[in-house]
Structures are given as C-alpha cells and as structure tokens.
Amino acid sequence: MSLFFKSCSSKNFVGDHSLEEEEYVEKGKSLVKWKMPRVPIHKIYEERRKNHFFIFPSKNDPSIRTTEGQISFGNEGGSFKLYGQTPSSYCRRRRISFFNTMNIGLVQIGVKTLTKKIPPNASIILCLRDNRIEKLEDSLLALVESKLGDGPFYFNVFPNINLSLFFSSITNVLSVHVLVKGLDKIPKGSAPIVVTCRTCYKLNQNDFGSEALIESPVGKTVFFQIEIFEDDDDDVVQKVTMWNQVQLPSDWPPRLHIPTVPRLVFGSSKEAQVSN
C-alpha cells in the first residue's frame, strides 16, 4: 500500500527569474507516468540459508520489509520524516516478538514534475540526513542537486546501518529535506514537484544480524537523470553530485532534534501512517 507523507516543515525560497521571459521546457504525458525502477531485494540482502539449502528467497523473506510513499512540493520546498510508524508496530500486529534489531539496507528517492512547463533555471536540492548527528557534513547520507528541466531523476542510498528496535524517537532518525529554486512565480498552493521514497529494511533477532550487501560512499551521490520522449524510448544519464561543491543556505537543512544514543532505530511496516 502506498504511503503519503505530510511535510513537517517548510521555508520559502525566492528565485531570481521572471516567468514571462522564460522559454519553457515541454514535457509529454509520459513524464507524469514515469516511475523510478525498483531495486531487486536480492541485490540488497542475501537469501537465508540452513544446511546449505535456501529457506526463503529474499523477495519472500518475512523479515525483510519495504515501504513506499509520495509527497508533493511547490516553490517553498520542505522536509519530511521517512517513517510514521516503527517495525515494532508491524511485529505486534503479526504477533512477532523475537526481533530486536534492524538493518536499513536501502533508501530510494525519485523526483519528477507534474507540469509541462518548467523554467530552465528551476532547480532542486535534496538531502537525506541522520538526525542523530549534529554536524551537517557528518550527518549527510546523500545530497543531490539538479535542474528540474533536465527531467525526472532518482538515486539509491545504501545506509547499511544496524540499529536497536527499542528507542522512543525511532521515527525521527532519518529525514529528507527539499530545497526548490526558480518556481516562485507558480500559483500559490500548487505543488508540481513529486518526491517518491522507497525503503527496504531487514528485521534481525540480535545485534549481529544480517547486513546489506552494499554500502554507499561518503562525499558524493550518484543519481540517474531520465530524458523523456513521447515514443517511450527514454535516455538515462548517470550523474554525480559532489557534496563539497553544493552551496547550501547557512540555516538549511533544518534538523529534527532527538536524543543522541549509541543505537537508534527507524522503520515501518507497509501500513505506516502519515507522519506529521
């Protein structure tokens, strides 16, 4: 079931262009239909084995959970928490009590616009942040900057973090922050930018449970830009954002203040609720 997030904070950002003087980038109907490709679970976690035989293929492993949600933004940008409910809620509903830890294997984020006309100087910056860490440079898990007129894009983050399930602020650990520029002339209240988030995590019975097969590097984020064509023959271009080359406002992104403890948790079942 899809999960729709509610923005938990926002801030106005003013661009420097005149909408009447722009040449718009035309987009076809296929832009609205575009969806980011899924990462197969077997590329994130190994299959479970016993006596050299497979018990569960990764895609059927009940300890591996996925979530998906969307949120729309206008020129103000904003922030949202990845999860609105904890894995323990899922365990209680299924009467499962033997999981103690979790591994966060994947956070996948995609961005597209719902309008056919985008000013060529319109841009977006997104970051995925670990709110346990005070210093911005150390808290970043991903940072991407792109022009909205270049087409939709997506990126995969592999945190590979093992965390305890027993923490009261588990839903506040990870947050996504969005900064939009160049869309200040759009009608008030409109939200033509859609951000989709998918996550995958694995529940474990002890502190030394399964870890993900991949871990993202620090200091850069690889993302994939899609050039949409009417005949559905789309081009995919691989790009890289170097974190130290992105200029950010001094007060951005905002931080969700939570207690700092050695092992925190975040996560959700597929039926996670809207986060406030």
Rosetta blueprint (number, residue, H / E / L):
1 M L
2 S L
3 L E
4 F E
5 F L
6 K L
7 S L
8 C L
9 S E
10 S L
11 K L
12 N L
13 F L
14 V L
15 G L
16 D L
17 H L
18 S L
19 L H
20 E H
21 E H
22 E L
23 E L
24 Y L
25 V E
26 E L
27 K L
28 G L
29 K H
30 S H
31 L H
32 V H
33 K H
34 W L
35 K L
36 M L
37 P L
38 R L
39 V L
40 P L
41 I H
42 H H
43 K H
44 I L
45 Y L
46 E L
47 E L
48 R E
49 R E
50 K E
51 N L
52 H L
53 F E
54 F E
55 I E
56 F E
57 P L
58 S H
59 K H
60 N H
61 D L
62 P L
63 S L
64 I E
65 R E
66 T E
67 T E
68 E E
69 G E
70 Q E
71 I E
72 S E
73 F E
74 G L
75 N L
76 E L
77 G L
78 G E
79 S E
80 F E
81 K E
82 L L
83 Y L
84 G L
85 Q L
86 T L
87 P H
88 S H
89 S H
90 Y H
91 C H
92 R H
93 R H
94 R L
95 R L
96 I L
97 S L
98 F L
99 F L
100 N L
101 T E
102 M E
103 N E
104 I E
105 G E
106 L E
107 V E
108 Q E
109 I E
110 G E
111 V E
112 K E
113 T E
114 L L
115 T L
116 K L
117 K L
118 I E
119 P L
120 P L
121 N L
122 A L
123 S E
124 I E
125 I E
126 L E
127 C E
128 L E
129 R E
130 D E
131 N L
132 R L
133 I L
134 E L
135 K L
136 L H
137 E H
138 D H
139 S H
140 L E
141 L E
142 A E
143 L E
144 V E
145 E E
146 S E
147 K E
148 L H
149 G H
150 D H
151 G L
152 P L
153 F E
154 Y E
155 F E
156 N E
157 V E
158 F L
159 P L
160 N L
161 I E
162 N E
163 L E
164 S E
165 L L
166 F L
167 F L
168 S L
169 S L
170 I H
171 T H
172 N H
173 V L
174 L E
175 S E
176 V E
177 H E
178 V E
179 L E
180 V E
181 K E
182 G L
183 L L
184 D L
185 K L
186 I L
187 P L
188 K L
189 G L
190 S L
191 A L
192 P L
193 I E
194 V E
195 V E
196 T E
197 C E
198 R E
199 T E
200 C E
201 Y E
202 K E
203 L E
204 N E
205 Q L
206 N L
207 D L
208 F L
209 G L
210 S L
211 E L
212 A L
213 L L
214 I L
215 E L
216 S L
217 P L
218 V L
219 G L
220 K E
221 T E
222 V E
223 F E
224 F E
225 Q E
226 I E
227 E E
228 I L
229 F L
230 E L
231 D L
232 D L
233 D L
234 D L
235 D E
236 V E
237 V E
238 Q E
239 K E
240 V E
241 T E
242 M E
243 W H
244 N H
245 Q H
246 V L
247 Q L
248 L L
249 P L
250 S L
251 D L
252 W L
253 P L
254 P L
255 R L
256 L L
257 H L
258 I L
259 P L
260 T L
261 V L
262 P L
263 R L
264 L L
265 V L
266 F L
267 G L
268 S L
269 S L
270 K L
271 E L
272 A L
273 Q L
274 V L
275 S L
276 N L
